[in-house]
Amino acid sequence: MSAPLITQMPEPRFVMSPEGHRIATYTWGWEDEDAPVALCVHGFASSCKDNWVDTGWVRELLRAGFRVLGVDQRGHGASDRPHTAIEYAMDGFVSDLTIVLDTYLVDTVRYAGYSLGARVGWHAAVALGDRIERAVLGGIPDGRPLGRLDIAQARAFAERGEEVTDPVTRNYVALAERVPGNDLLALVALAEGMRFGDADPDLGHPPQQPILFATGSDDAILEDSKRLAAAVPNGRFLEVPGRHHFNAPGSREFRAAGVAFLAGD
């Protein structure tokens, strides 16, 4: 299947979560009902457009013969952005994807997730083992990186513009402000909500599908990502040369390897 050099962003179609949140979805290449589906799930403070369209992934997935189903996760993009932390427990993110697949009448998918989308992908691959055939999980750490945020400082900045002195929190605030239209209060609630429940990857109960893990060589979580890959029975690992956490999705090498892996190569 050919695809234009610039992938157009369609209008979102909304799916309703069990709690009543609108989840924005996007489709490309849906004319071929027999083509496999690639489900693309973005990272924290990003969006489907930012993570997968602007970086060329959707274009290359179409060229490889996929139908593409993209999602703005709750709290991001055109989806609803609740400001209550409990709305961002891991079960909610996985439930959103289940509803999306059911709404589109998709039985099985190949999953592409980055950062938060990769963490959600780990849990989805376990919970929906018969529906996710294989997955690319990029920039997935062991542990809870959002747990290092100073929630009080981030909320004070979002509500009153108070200075952020904690360097980790300042970096995440800058990340959140990078994408136009982000709702900082929703992202602060997300960071707090990810501390509820069992959001960490369970190394004793890993996904059984073929999984390609990929992390930039300059990413501080590189070794943690390698440990996760080693815990998965059918895991592979790709070190993306010269990339850090925030620019790895745009790597040509990562994109080529990820699309090939999803295609079964």
C-alpha positions as CSV (number, residue, x, y, z in Angstrom):
1,M,0.0,0.0,0.0
2,S,1.4,3.4,-0.9
3,A,1.1,6.4,1.4
4,P,1.7,10.1,0.9
5,L,4.9,11.7,2.3
6,I,2.8,13.7,4.6
7,T,0.1,11.9,6.5
8,Q,-3.1,13.9,7.0
9,M,-4.6,14.0,10.4
10,P,-8.3,13.0,10.3
11,E,-11.0,14.4,12.5
12,P,-11.3,12.4,15.7
13,R,-14.0,9.8,16.3
14,F,-14.9,9.5,19.9
15,V,-15.4,6.3,22.0
16,M,-17.0,6.5,25.4
17,S,-15.1,5.0,28.3
18,P,-17.0,3.1,31.1
19,E,-16.7,6.2,33.3
20,G,-18.2,8.4,30.6
21,H,-15.0,10.0,29.2
22,R,-14.6,10.7,25.5
23,I,-11.6,9.0,24.0
24,A,-10.4,10.3,20.7
25,T,-9.5,7.8,18.0
26,Y,-8.1,8.1,14.5
27,T,-8.0,5.7,11.5
28,W,-6.0,5.4,8.4
29,G,-6.2,2.8,5.6
30,W,-9.5,1.5,6.8
31,E,-10.6,0.7,3.2
32,D,-9.0,-2.8,3.3
33,E,-11.0,-4.7,5.8
34,D,-8.6,-7.7,5.6
35,A,-5.5,-5.7,6.4
36,P,-4.0,-6.2,9.9
37,V,-4.5,-3.4,12.4
38,A,-1.7,-1.5,14.1
39,L,-2.8,0.2,17.3
40,C,-0.7,3.2,18.2
41,V,-0.6,4.5,21.8
42,H,1.4,7.6,22.7
43,G,3.4,8.7,25.7
44,F,3.0,11.1,28.6
45,A,2.2,14.7,27.6
46,S,2.2,13.7,23.9
47,S,-0.6,12.7,21.5
48,C,-1.3,10.4,18.5
49,K,-0.3,13.2,16.1
50,D,2.8,14.2,18.0
51,N,4.1,10.7,18.7
52,W,3.0,8.7,15.6
53,V,1.9,10.9,12.8
54,D,4.6,13.7,12.9
55,T,7.4,11.1,13.3
56,G,6.4,9.1,10.2
57,W,5.2,5.9,11.9
58,V,1.7,6.1,10.5
59,R,3.0,6.7,7.0
60,E,5.3,3.7,7.2
61,L,2.7,1.4,8.8
62,L,0.4,2.2,5.9
63,R,3.2,1.4,3.4
64,A,3.7,-1.9,5.1
65,G,0.1,-2.8,4.5
66,F,-1.5,-2.0,7.9
67,R,-4.7,-0.4,8.8
68,V,-3.8,2.1,11.6
69,L,-5.9,2.9,14.7
70,G,-4.5,5.7,16.8
71,V,-5.7,6.8,20.2
72,D,-5.3,10.0,22.3
73,Q,-5.1,8.5,25.8
74,R,-7.3,10.0,28.5
75,G,-5.8,13.4,29.6
76,H,-4.3,14.0,26.2
77,G,-5.0,15.4,22.8
78,A,-8.7,15.6,21.9
79,S,-9.8,13.2,24.6
80,D,-11.4,14.2,27.8
81,R,-9.0,15.4,30.5
82,P,-10.3,14.8,34.0
83,H,-8.5,16.6,36.8
84,T,-9.0,13.8,39.4
85,A,-6.1,11.5,40.1
86,I,-8.2,8.3,40.5
87,E,-9.3,8.6,36.9
88,Y,-5.7,7.8,35.8
89,A,-5.2,4.4,37.4
90,M,-3.7,1.8,35.1
91,D,-6.9,-0.2,34.8
92,G,-8.6,2.8,33.3
93,F,-6.1,3.1,30.5
94,V,-6.3,-0.6,29.6
95,S,-10.1,-0.4,29.8
96,D,-10.1,2.5,27.3
97,L,-8.2,0.4,24.8
98,T,-10.5,-2.6,25.2
99,I,-13.5,-0.3,24.5
100,V,-11.8,1.1,21.4
101,L,-11.1,-2.4,20.0
102,D,-14.7,-3.5,20.7
103,T,-16.1,-0.4,19.2
104,Y,-14.1,-0.9,16.0
105,L,-15.0,-4.6,15.9
106,V,-11.2,-5.4,15.9
107,D,-10.4,-8.9,17.2
108,T,-6.6,-8.7,17.1
109,V,-4.0,-5.9,16.7
110,R,-0.3,-5.3,16.6
111,Y,0.5,-2.8,19.3
112,A,2.9,0.2,19.1
113,G,3.4,2.1,22.4
114,Y,5.9,4.6,23.6
115,S,6.7,5.7,27.2
116,L,3.4,5.8,29.0
117,G,1.9,4.1,26.0
118,A,4.5,1.3,26.4
119,R,3.7,0.9,30.1
120,V,0.0,0.7,29.2
121,G,1.0,-1.8,26.5
122,W,2.7,-4.1,28.9
123,H,-0.5,-4.3,31.0
124,A,-2.7,-4.6,27.9
125,A,-0.6,-7.4,26.5
126,V,-1.1,-9.3,29.7
127,A,-4.8,-8.5,30.1
128,L,-5.7,-8.9,26.5
129,G,-3.3,-11.7,25.6
130,D,-5.5,-13.1,22.9
131,R,-6.1,-9.8,21.2
132,I,-2.6,-8.3,21.0
133,E,-0.5,-10.5,18.7
134,R,2.8,-8.7,19.2
135,A,4.0,-5.4,20.4
136,V,6.7,-2.7,20.1
137,L,7.2,-1.1,23.5
138,G,9.5,1.9,23.2
139,G,11.0,3.9,26.1
140,I,9.5,1.7,28.8
141,P,11.2,1.9,32.2
142,D,11.2,-0.4,35.2
143,G,9.7,1.5,38.1
144,R,7.6,4.7,38.2
145,P,9.3,7.7,36.6
146,L,6.2,9.9,37.2
147,G,6.6,9.1,40.9
148,R,9.7,11.4,41.0
149,L,7.5,14.4,40.3
150,D,6.9,16.9,43.1
151,I,3.1,16.9,42.7
152,A,2.6,19.9,45.0
153,Q,5.0,22.0,43.0
154,A,3.6,21.0,39.7
155,R,0.0,21.7,40.8
156,A,1.1,25.1,42.3
157,F,2.7,26.0,38.9
158,A,-0.4,24.9,37.0
159,E,-2.9,26.7,39.3
160,R,-1.0,29.8,40.3
161,G,2.1,30.0,38.2
162,E,4.4,29.5,41.2
163,E,8.1,28.7,40.4
164,V,9.1,25.1,40.1
165,T,12.4,24.6,41.8
166,D,12.6,20.8,41.7
167,P,14.7,19.9,38.6
168,V,12.8,16.7,37.7
169,T,9.5,18.4,38.0
170,R,10.7,21.3,36.0
171,N,11.7,18.9,33.2
172,Y,8.3,17.3,33.1
173,V,6.5,20.7,33.2
174,A,8.6,21.7,30.2
175,L,7.7,18.4,28.5
176,A,4.0,19.1,29.2
177,E,4.2,22.6,27.7
178,R,6.0,21.3,24.5
179,V,2.7,20.1,22.9
180,P,0.3,23.0,22.3
181,G,-3.1,22.6,24.0
182,N,-1.9,20.3,26.8
183,D,-3.8,20.6,30.0
184,L,-1.2,20.7,32.8
185,L,-3.7,20.1,35.6
186,A,-4.8,16.9,33.8
187,L,-1.2,15.8,33.4
188,V,-0.5,16.5,37.1
189,A,-3.5,14.4,38.0
190,L,-2.2,11.6,35.7
191,A,1.2,11.7,37.4
192,E,-0.5,11.3,40.7
193,G,-3.0,8.7,39.5
194,M,-0.3,6.4,38.2
195,R,0.8,5.9,41.9
196,F,-2.5,4.1,42.5
197,G,-2.8,0.3,42.2
198,D,-0.4,-1.9,40.3
199,A,1.0,0.3,37.5
200,D,4.5,-1.2,37.5
201,P,5.3,-4.0,35.1
202,D,5.1,-7.3,36.9
203,L,8.3,-9.2,36.0
204,G,6.8,-12.4,37.5
205,H,3.8,-12.2,35.1
206,P,5.2,-10.8,31.8
207,P,3.6,-10.7,28.4
208,Q,4.0,-13.9,26.4
209,Q,3.7,-12.4,22.9
210,P,6.7,-11.4,20.8
211,I,7.7,-8.0,22.2
212,L,10.3,-5.6,20.8
213,F,11.7,-3.3,23.4
214,A,13.5,-0.2,22.2
215,T,15.2,2.6,24.1
216,G,17.6,5.4,23.1
217,S,21.2,5.0,23.9
218,D,21.2,8.3,25.7
219,D,18.1,7.6,27.7
220,A,18.6,7.3,31.5
221,I,16.2,4.3,31.6
222,L,18.3,2.3,29.1
223,E,19.4,-0.4,31.5
224,D,16.0,-0.7,33.2
225,S,14.4,-1.2,29.8
226,K,17.0,-3.9,29.0
227,R,16.0,-5.7,32.3
228,L,12.4,-5.6,31.3
229,A,13.2,-7.1,27.9
230,A,15.2,-9.9,29.5
231,A,12.2,-10.8,31.7
232,V,9.9,-11.5,28.7
233,P,10.0,-15.0,27.2
234,N,9.7,-13.7,23.6
235,G,11.4,-10.3,24.1
236,R,14.0,-8.6,21.9
237,F,15.8,-5.4,22.6
238,L,16.8,-2.6,20.3
239,E,19.2,0.2,21.5
240,V,18.4,3.3,19.4
241,P,21.7,5.0,18.8
242,G,22.2,8.6,19.6
243,R,18.7,9.2,20.9
244,H,17.3,10.2,24.3
245,H,13.8,9.6,25.7
246,F,12.1,12.5,24.0
247,N,13.4,12.2,20.5
248,A,13.6,8.4,20.1
249,P,10.2,8.1,18.3
250,G,11.6,10.1,15.4
251,S,14.5,7.8,14.8
252,R,14.5,6.2,11.3
253,E,16.2,3.1,12.7
254,F,13.6,2.7,15.5
255,R,10.8,3.2,13.0
256,A,12.1,0.8,10.4
257,A,12.8,-1.9,13.0
258,G,9.5,-1.4,14.8
259,V,7.3,-1.6,11.6
260,A,9.2,-4.7,10.4
261,F,8.7,-6.3,13.8
262,L,5.0,-5.6,13.8
263,A,4.8,-7.1,10.3
264,G,6.3,-10.3,11.7
265,D,9.9,-9.9,10.4
